[in-house]
Amino acid sequence: SCKLFFSNDPVKITKAKGQYMYDEEGRQYLDCINNVAHVGHCHPDIVKAAHEQNQLLNTNSRYLHDNLVDYAERLSKTLPEKLCIFYFLNSGSEANDLALRLARQYTKHEDVIVLD
């Protein structure tokens, strides 16, 4: 069910920086879609932090690492106690799958409504 957003005249993006994306011809586009309002594409601090993190551990969350526990403890201090159980997952798809399985287990129902 994956489809191009611009099937008649697709845009091929080859790089991004700040709030802009650039196509293969070098044309600049203001990115109003990809959640860049927070820090932008390729923010130097984020790139540095990601690089440092990638040198420390495998990004697969099924293996134990102290950083997962440290992060959960810091995150739990910002939330009500009843929301302090965390599941660290690899992707949005895994998160949706787990949420659906948890809801089915809790409610004992199989029906879902999906909005497109």
FIKOLZA-1660 file (N, C-alpha, C; in steps of 0.1 Angstrom, whole numbers, plus 5000, padded with zeros to 4 digits):
% residues 116
   i   px   py   pz ch aa at
   1 5008 4988 5000  A  S  N
   1 5000 5000 5000  A  S CA
   1 5009 5013 5000  A  S  C
   2 5021 5011 4996  A  C  N
   2 5030 5023 4995  A  C CA
   2 5028 5030 4982  A  C  C
   3 5026 5043 4982  A  K  N
   3 5024 5050 4969  A  K CA
   3 5031 5063 4969  A  K  C
   4 5034 5068 4957  A  L  N
   4 5041 5081 4956  A  L CA
   4 5031 5092 4959  A  L  C
   5 5036 5102 4966  A  F  N
   5 5027 5114 4968  A  F CA
   5 5024 5122 4956  A  F  C
   6 5034 5122 4947  A  F  N
   6 5033 5130 4934  A  F CA
   6 5035 5121 4922  A  F  C
   7 5025 5112 4920  A  S  N
   7 5027 5102 4909  A  S CA
   7 5028 5108 4895  A  S  C
   8 5023 5119 4892  A  N  N
   8 5024 5125 4879  A  N CA
   8 5037 5132 4876  A  N  C
   9 5043 5138 4887  A  D  N
   9 5056 5145 4886  A  D CA
   9 5063 5143 4899  A  D  C
  10 5069 5131 4901  A  P  N
  10 5075 5128 4914  A  P CA
  10 5088 5137 4916  A  P  C
  11 5090 5140 4929  A  V  N
  11 5101 5148 4933  A  V CA
  11 5112 5139 4939  A  V  C
  12 5124 5139 4934  A  K  N
  12 5134 5130 4939  A  K CA
  12 5143 5139 4948  A  K  C
  13 5142 5137 4961  A  I  N
  13 5150 5145 4971  A  I CA
  13 5163 5138 4973  A  I  C
  14 5174 5146 4972  A  T  N
  14 5188 5140 4973  A  T CA
  14 5195 5144 4986  A  T  C
  15 5190 5155 4992  A  K  N
  15 5196 5159 5005  A  K CA
  15 5187 5169 5012  A  K  C
  16 5190 5171 5025  A  A  N
  16 5182 5181 5033  A  A CA
  16 5190 5187 5043  A  A  C
  17 5187 5200 5046  A  K  N
  17 5195 5207 5057  A  K CA
  17 5186 5218 5062  A  K  C
  18 5185 5219 5075  A  G  N
  18 5177 5229 5082  A  G CA
  18 5162 5226 5078  A  G  C
  19 5155 5236 5074  A  Q  N
  19 5141 5235 5070  A  Q CA
  19 5139 5232 5055  A  Q  C
  20 5150 5229 5048  A  Y  N
  20 5149 5228 5034  A  Y CA
  20 5153 5213 5029  A  Y  C
  21 5147 5209 5018  A  M  N
  21 5151 5197 5011  A  M CA
  21 5155 5201 4997  A  M  C
  22 5163 5193 4990  A  Y  N
  22 5169 5197 4977  A  Y CA
  22 5167 5185 4968  A  Y  C
  23 5162 5188 4956  A  D  N
  23 5160 5177 4946  A  D CA
  23 5173 5175 4938  A  D  C
  24 5172 5165 4929  A  E  N
  24 5184 5161 4921  A  E CA
  24 5189 5172 4912  A  E  C
  25 5181 5182 4909  A  E  N
  25 5185 5194 4901  A  E CA
  25 5190 5205 4910  A  E  C
  26 5190 5204 4923  A  G  N
  26 5195 5214 4932  A  G CA
  26 5184 5224 4936  A  G  C
  27 5171 5222 4932  A  R  N
  27 5161 5231 4936  A  R CA
  27 5158 5229 4951  A  R  C
  28 5155 5240 4957  A  Q  N
  28 5153 5240 4972  A  Q CA
  28 5138 5240 4974  A  Q  C
  29 5133 5232 4984  A  Y  N
  29 5119 5231 4988  A  Y CA
  29 5118 5234 5003  A  Y  C
  30 5109 5241 5008  A  L  N
  30 5106 5243 5022  A  L CA
  30 5099 5231 5026  A  L  C
  31 5104 5224 5036  A  D  N
  31 5098 5211 5041  A  D CA
  31 5087 5214 5052  A  D  C
  32 5075 5212 5048  A  C  N
  32 5064 5215 5057  A  C CA
  32 5057 5202 5061  A  C  C
  33 5064 5190 5059  A  I  N
  33 5058 5177 5062  A  I CA
  33 5065 5169 5072  A  I  C
  34 5078 5169 5072  A  N  N
  34 5086 5159 5079  A  N CA
  34 5090 5162 5093  A  N  C
  35 5082 5169 5101  A  N  N
  35 5085 5172 5115  A  N CA
  35 5098 5179 5117  A  N  C
  36 5101 5188 5108  A  V  N
  36 5114 5195 5109  A  V CA
  36 5113 5208 5118  A  V  C
  37 5101 5211 5122  A  A  N
  37 5099 5223 5130  A  A CA
  37 5107 5223 5143  A  A  C
  38 5111 5211 5148  A  H  N
  38 5118 5210 5160  A  H CA
  38 5132 5215 5159  A  H  C
  39 5140 5209 5151  A  V  N
  39 5154 5212 5149  A  V CA
  39 5159 5213 5135  A  V  C
  40 5151 5209 5126  A  G  N
  40 5155 5209 5112  A  G CA
  40 5163 5196 5108  A  G  C
  41 5165 5195 5095  A  H  N
  41 5173 5184 5089  A  H CA
  41 5187 5186 5092  A  H  C
  42 5194 5176 5096  A  C  N
  42 5209 5176 5097  A  C CA
  42 5214 5187 5107  A  C  C
  43 5206 5189 5118  A  H  N
  43 5211 5199 5128  A  H CA
  43 5224 5193 5134  A  H  C
  44 5235 5202 5134  A  P  N
  44 5248 5197 5138  A  P CA
  44 5248 5190 5152  A  P  C
  45 5240 5195 5162  A  D  N
  45 5240 5189 5175  A  D CA
  45 5233 5175 5175  A  D  C
  46 5223 5174 5167  A  I  N
  46 5216 5161 5165  A  I CA
  46 5225 5151 5158  A  I  C
  47 5231 5155 5147  A  V  N
  47 5240 5147 5140  A  V CA
  47 5251 5142 5149  A  V  C
  48 5257 5151 5157  A  K  N
  48 5268 5147 5166  A  K CA
  48 5263 5137 5176  A  K  C
  49 5251 5140 5182  A  A  N
  49 5246 5131 5193  A  A CA
  49 5243 5117 5187  A  A  C
  50 5237 5117 5175  A  A  N
  50 5234 5104 5168  A  A CA
  50 5246 5096 5165  A  A  C
  51 5256 5103 5160  A  H  N
  51 5269 5097 5157  A  H CA
  51 5276 5091 5169  A  H  C
  52 5276 5098 5180  A  E  N
  52 5281 5093 5193  A  E CA
  52 5274 5081 5198  A  E  C
  53 5260 5082 5197  A  Q  N
  53 5252 5071 5202  A  Q CA
  53 5255 5058 5193  A  Q  C
  54 5256 5060 5180  A  N  N
  54 5258 5049 5171  A  N CA
  54 5271 5042 5174  A  N  C
  55 5281 5049 5179  A  Q  N
  55 5294 5043 5182  A  Q CA
  55 5293 5035 5195  A  Q  C
  56 5283 5037 5203  A  L  N
  56 5282 5031 5216  A  L CA
  56 5275 5017 5216  A  L  C
  57 5264 5016 5209  A  L  N
  57 5256 5004 5210  A  L CA
  57 5249 5001 5197  A  L  C
  58 5244 4989 5196  A  N  N
  58 5236 4985 5185  A  N CA
  58 5222 4992 5188  A  N  C
  59 5216 4996 5177  A  T  N
  59 5203 5003 5179  A  T CA
  59 5191 4994 5180  A  T  C
  60 5194 4981 5180  A  N  N
  60 5183 4971 5182  A  N CA
  60 5180 4971 5197  A  N  C
  61 5168 4973 5201  A  S  N
  61 5164 4975 5215  A  S CA
  61 5161 4961 5222  A  S  C
  62 5164 4950 5216  A  R  N
  62 5161 4937 5223  A  R CA
  62 5173 4933 5232  A  R  C
  63 5184 4940 5230  A  Y  N
  63 5196 4937 5239  A  Y CA
  63 5196 4947 5250  A  Y  C
  64 5200 4943 5262  A  L  N
  64 5201 4951 5274  A  L CA
  64 5213 4961 5273  A  L  C
  65 5210 4973 5277  A  H  N
  65 5221 4984 5278  A  H CA
  65 5216 4994 5289  A  H  C
  66 5226 4998 5297  A  D  N
  66 5223 5008 5307  A  D CA
  66 5216 5020 5302  A  D  C
  67 5219 5025 5290  A  N  N
  67 5212 5037 5285  A  N CA
  67 5197 5036 5284  A  N  C
  68 5192 5024 5281  A  L  N
  68 5178 5022 5281  A  L CA
  68 5171 5024 5294  A  L  C
  69 5178 5019 5305  A  V  N
  69 5173 5020 5318  A  V CA
  69 5174 5035 5323  A  V  C
  70 5185 5041 5320  A  D  N
  70 5187 5055 5323  A  D CA
  70 5176 5064 5317  A  D  C
  71 5174 5061 5304  A  Y  N
  71 5164 5069 5297  A  Y CA
  71 5150 5067 5303  A  Y  C
  72 5147 5055 5306  A  A  N
  72 5133 5052 5311  A  A CA
  72 5132 5059 5325  A  A  C
  73 5142 5059 5333  A  E  N
  73 5141 5065 5346  A  E CA
  73 5139 5080 5344  A  E  C
  74 5147 5087 5335  A  R  N
  74 5145 5101 5333  A  R CA
  74 5131 5104 5327  A  R  C
  75 5127 5096 5318  A  L  N
  75 5114 5098 5312  A  L CA
  75 5102 5096 5322  A  L  C
  76 5104 5086 5331  A  S  N
  76 5093 5084 5341  A  S CA
  76 5091 5096 5350  A  S  C
  77 5102 5103 5352  A  K  N
  77 5100 5115 5361  A  K CA
  77 5092 5126 5355  A  K  C
  78 5089 5125 5342  A  T  N
  78 5081 5136 5336  A  T CA
  78 5066 5131 5334  A  T  C
  79 5063 5119 5338  A  L  N
  79 5050 5114 5336  A  L CA
  79 5043 5109 5349  A  L  C
  80 5030 5108 5349  A  P  N
  80 5023 5103 5361  A  P CA
  80 5027 5088 5363  A  P  C
  81 5027 5084 5375  A  E  N
  81 5032 5070 5378  A  E CA
  81 5025 5059 5370  A  E  C
  82 5012 5060 5367  A  K  N
  82 5005 5050 5360  A  K CA
  82 5009 5049 5345  A  K  C
  83 5017 5059 5341  A  L  N
  83 5022 5059 5327  A  L CA
  83 5037 5055 5326  A  L  C
  84 5042 5049 5336  A  C  N
  84 5056 5047 5337  A  C CA
  84 5060 5032 5334  A  C  C
  85 5054 5026 5325  A  I  N
  85 5059 5014 5319  A  I CA
  85 5062 5017 5305  A  I  C
  86 5075 5013 5301  A  F  N
  86 5080 5017 5287  A  F CA
  86 5083 5005 5279  A  F  C
  87 5080 5006 5266  A  Y  N
  87 5083 4996 5256  A  Y CA
  87 5092 5003 5246  A  Y  C
  88 5104 5000 5245  A  F  N
  88 5113 5006 5235  A  F CA
  88 5113 4997 5223  A  F  C
  89 5109 5003 5212  A  L  N
  89 5107 4996 5199  A  L CA
  89 5116 5002 5188  A  L  C
  90 5116 4994 5177  A  N  N
  90 5125 4998 5166  A  N CA
  90 5119 5007 5156  A  N  C
  91 5105 5008 5155  A  S  N
  91 5099 5016 5145  A  S CA
  91 5085 5019 5149  A  S  C
  92 5079 5028 5141  A  G  N
  92 5065 5031 5143  A  G CA
  92 5056 5019 5140  A  G  C
  93 5060 5011 5131  A  S  N
  93 5052 4999 5127  A  S CA
  93 5052 4989 5139  A  S  C
  94 5064 4987 5145  A  E  N
  94 5064 4978 5157  A  E CA
  94 5056 4984 5168  A  E  C
  95 5056 4997 5170  A  A  N
  95 5048 5004 5181  A  A CA
  95 5033 5001 5178  A  A  C
  96 5029 5003 5166  A  N  N
  96 5015 5001 5163  A  N CA
  96 5011 4987 5165  A  N  C
  97 5020 4977 5161  A  D  N
  97 5017 4963 5163  A  D CA
  97 5016 4960 5177  A  D  C
  98 5025 4964 5185  A  L  N
  98 5024 4962 5200  A  L CA
  98 5012 4968 5206  A  L  C
  99 5009 4980 5203  A  A  N
  99 4997 4987 5208  A  A CA
  99 4984 4979 5205  A  A  C
 100 4983 4974 5193  A  L  N
 100 4972 4966 5189  A  L CA
 100 4971 4953 5197  A  L  C
 101 4983 4946 5198  A  R  N
 101 4983 4934 5206  A  R CA
 101 4980 4936 5221  A  R  C
 102 4985 4947 5227  A  L  N
 102 4982 4950 5241  A  L CA
 102 4967 4953 5242  A  L  C
 103 4961 4961 5233  A  A  N
 103 4947 4964 5234  A  A CA
 103 4938 4952 5233  A  A  C
 104 4942 4943 5224  A  R  N
 104 4934 4931 5222  A  R CA
 104 4935 4922 5234  A  R  C
 105 4947 4921 5240  A  Q  N
 105 4949 4913 5252  A  Q CA
 105 4941 4919 5264  A  Q  C
 106 4941 4932 5265  A  Y  N
 106 4934 4939 5276  A  Y CA
 106 4919 4938 5275  A  Y  C
 107 4914 4941 5263  A  T  N
 107 4899 4942 5261  A  T CA
 107 4893 4928 5258  A  T  C
 108 4901 4919 5253  A  K  N
 108 4896 4906 5248  A  K CA
 108 4887 4907 5236  A  K  C
 109 4889 4918 5229  A  H  N
 109 4882 4921 5216  A  H CA
 109 4892 4921 5205  A  H  C
 110 4887 4918 5193  A  E  N
 110 4895 4918 5181  A  E CA
 110 4892 4929 5172  A  E  C
 111 4881 4936 5173  A  D  N
 111 4877 4947 5164  A  D CA
 111 4886 4959 5166  A  D  C
 112 4889 4966 5155  A  V  N
 112 4896 4979 5155  A  V CA
 112 4890 4988 5144  A  V  C
 113 4892 5001 5147  A  I  N
 113 4888 5011 5137  A  I CA
 113 4901 5018 5132  A  I  C
 114 4903 5019 5119  A  V  N
 114 4915 5025 5114  A  V CA
 114 4911 5037 5106  A  V  C
 115 4916 5049 5108  A  L  N
 115 4913 5061 5101  A  L CA
 115 4925 5063 5091  A  L  C
 116 4921 5066 5078  A  D  N
 116 4931 5069 5068  A  D CA
 116 4931 5084 5065  A  D  C
% end
